[in-house]
Each structure stands twice: as C-alpha cells, then as structure tokens.
Amino acid sequence: MHTFALLMLLAAEPSEVEPEAKEEAPDWNHGFHLTGEWGGGRTWLEEHGITFDIIYAAEVIANAAQQTGGQNATVTGHLDLAITIETEDLGLWPGGKFYAVGQTNHGQGINELVGSTSEISNIEAKPYIQLGEFFFEQALFKELSSLPSSSAPGPLITLRLGKQDANREFGTPRFGGNFLNNNFGLIPSTPFPSYPTNGLGATVVVQPVEWLAIKAMIIEGKPQVGSFGFDTAFVPDAGHFFIAGVAAKHTFGPNDRSTGTSSAGFFRQQGPMPDLTDDAPEPRMLESNYGFYVQHDERIYLHPEDKDDPRCLTVISRLGWSQPDRTVMPFFVGTSVAWHGMGSRQDDTVGIGFGYFTVAQQRHGTPGLGREFFVELFYKWRLTHFISLQPDLQYYRTPGGDGQDALLVGVRLKLKG
C-alpha cells in the first residue's frame, strides 16, 4: 500500500537538523514556516497546545528510458492540513492529544507509465480529498527517567484510538523520509493499512524502560480512500489486521548524541483474499495472511560533542516477508545511506539507496515469481527551513516483474506553511 501524506513528510523532519532555539524570533527568511509566525499568533497557539502544519509537495518525474512514443512525464501534487491539540497545554488533563489531517492529491503518478508493483513516489495516489487521519492519543503514568539519553523520556503506556496510518508505528524508519521512493517509507511486503487508505483501529505502546518499546495494533483490514472507517470497518468480510513489534534504541558517543534503533515485528491479516497462484477465472479465497519484518536505522554524527554541528551519516536496512501465495510483494530487502551537511550547505542532504522485492503476479502475465530492483540517488537542497528543492534519479530493473527497465529523472518542491 501507499504511505506518506503528512506522516512521511513529517517523518523526514527528524533528519533535518534544526538549529537551537533563538532568544529572539527569527525574521521570515530565517523562520520555519512559509506563512510566518502570524504576528506571534502561531507561537501563542503552540504555547497553548494548538499546532497547525501545512505542507505541500509537488514533483515532476520523467522516464528517460522510454523507447516508444507517447507520454513519458507526470506532475503530481499533495497537500496536508493538520492540527494537533495537546490537552495539558490547554489547561485540561495531562497526556492527551487530538490529531487530524486533511489531505488532497492531484495530478498523475509516474507509476501509471512505468508499471512497478509498488508506487514509485511516496506522494503518488489517484486524485482525492479526504480526512486522512483523526485520532485521540493518551499517555498514561509518569514519565521514565531510568536511563540517561539525548532525548526526552516517554510515558509508560501510550494509547491511540481512531483513524490512523499503521505505518506510523511499524513501518517508517525515523530517518527515511528524505527519499522520494515509496519503499523507503514502508516495507512493501507488509500490507498494513497505510496512506492513502488509513484505517480505523487501536494502538498501544508500552515503554517499560527508556530504550525499549513494545507495540501492538489492531486495525480494519480493507479501508478505502475517503472513508471515515466506520463505514468500512464493520461491514461483512472487512476482516482486520493485527501487528505487534518491539523497538530497541541505543545511544553512543559524547553526550549520547549518536543513536540507532533496531525493530522487528509480526503481523496477521484476517479476511478473505484471493490465492495469487490460482489461475482460474474465480481463484479460491484464502482466510488469512501472516509475515514479519526487521529493520535498523543508525545516525552517526561527525562531531557528536558539538551540538551545533548537524553533519551526520544515516544508514537504514530493512527486510520483510509475507506468504507468497497471497501477498502481491512477498519479499523485500533494502538499504540506504544519507549524508546531512554538505560543506557550507549544512542543511542539505544527499542520499543513495536500493531495494529488491519479489512480485507474485507479473504485470504482463509472465508465469512464476517476478523480481524488481530499484536504486535512488537524490540531493535535497534546502533554500530555507520551509522551502526545499530535491533533484532525484531512480533506476528500475524489470518493473512489475517483467516490464521494461526505467530511468526516472525528477525534481520535487516542498513547502512548509
């Protein structure tokens, strides 16, 4: 399934190292929002628990390897309007949070021309308008302080109820959002409800010690674009999706500034699904699917003792497996490397990554298990903290398992309002 929306755009932000807070508010050009601080209104709202996020991304991608006539380039855009309300900052009870994001997409994705089994761009989707997520989250029990860390300790238990992206907890590596390719934001062999088909569900995260998180989620099995969840989660044969996992964090170096997280999980999908190996006009239906994933992301600072130096290396490795007779992409493995801070351009990022996955049903009907391989190279040029321009190059080997190789050249503009 797809991923991204505000999740992926915001997931990129932890890797974009922002400078230390200044005593005086920065001018517009050095601020963090295209629409500015609203005459101090934005800051006042945030101090009282209300945060608005406006993010727009647009991209142009062309297939330079296309050998036949016709269209070979597409334009896609995506807009997120999100609000977060923190109950404690509003003077209500501690630990509560309401979140909602409205989303709209326009244009045509490049995958319609290339034919990969997984969406090439992480903002790619058919045009729509929807309330992508709306949930209530509650942190329970006191914050932990058992271990020293560069990050703030979290609550013992966190509960989340409502329409949500399963990729929020179980798929997205912390530093993977800078890549345009969809497969660096999720594990394609794990078919959990994700952008743009987020689902109605419940999540629990238990953090017994600061370095360890235990997570579980149950969510509707067949959400639809534009649904609020209540109209699709409880219909006959809707099924459900259950996933559980653990994430272990470690820190090292001066001030424990360098950090990494290793995570693993298991899922079970319940509900009727076709047998992809059955060639009959009406293939037999299967009742469940299961699989697992493992991933690791590591951030290593060049000068960890200097908190004002953002230069760092990020490495991510991921692997996933699902039952091959009922999963479109049953096996995936991939890795990526990104460097943040290029000489005097300390906010810029360059990265390269590759992925490989198997295809249960090949695009042009070739029998047997197909295979796709892709590699991506990008440079993210941050003109300001709220405007970035990202040239991108991707190569796809046998998209769809038996398709024509593709060389994709593109550029993305991202604005943070």
SULSULBEL-V730818 format. One line per field, one symbol per residue. psi: psi as a letter, one per 20 degrees, with the letter a starting at -180 (. if undefined). burial: I if it has 9 or more other ideal C-beta (glycine too) atoms within 8 Angstrom, else O. A space follows every 10 residues. Layout:
BEGIN
psi->???
burial->???
END
This chain:
BEGIN
psi->rrrdbhghhh hhhhinoqrq pqhqpqrghj ajphjajlki hgggghhkjo pppopppqqp pqoijpirra pjqqpqqppp oqppoohgii jcqqiqpppq pqqqqrapqh hhhgkqhqpg qjjpqqprpr ngqorppppq rqqqkhqqqi rqqrrgppqp paprohighi goqhkiihqh phiiiroiio lqprpjmqrp apqpppnhrh ipppqqqpqq hmqqpiqjgh ihhjrqjhar ppqqrqppqq qrrpjkhqqq ppqqrqqppp qpqqoiiojq hnqqpqirqr arqqqpqppo qgmhioiioi prppppqqqq qrpijjpgni pqqrqqpqpp nncimiiqpq qqrrqpqqph oqgjjpqapr qqpqqpprpo oogaijpqpn qqpqpppmqj hkrpqpoppr qppppo.
burial->IIIIIIIIII IIOOIIIOOO OOOOOOOOOO IOIIOIIOOO OIIOIIOOII IIIIIIIIII IIIOOIOOOO OOIIIIIIII IIIIIIIIOI OOOOIIIIII IIIIIOIOII IOIIIIIIII IIIIIOOIOI IIIOIIIIII OOOIOOOOIO OOIIIIIIII OIIIIIIIII IIIIIIIIII IIIIIIIIII IIIIIIIIII IIIIIIIOOI OIIIIIIOII IIIOIOIOIO OIIOOOOIII IIIIIIIIII IOIOOIIIII IIIIIIIIII IOOIIIOOOO OOIOOIOOII IIIIIIIIII IIOIOOOOII IIIIIIIIII IIIIIIIIII IIIIIIIIII IIOOIIIIII IIIIIIIIII OIIOOOOOOI IIIIIIIIII IIOOIIIIII IIIIIIOIII IIIOIIIIOI IIIIIII
END
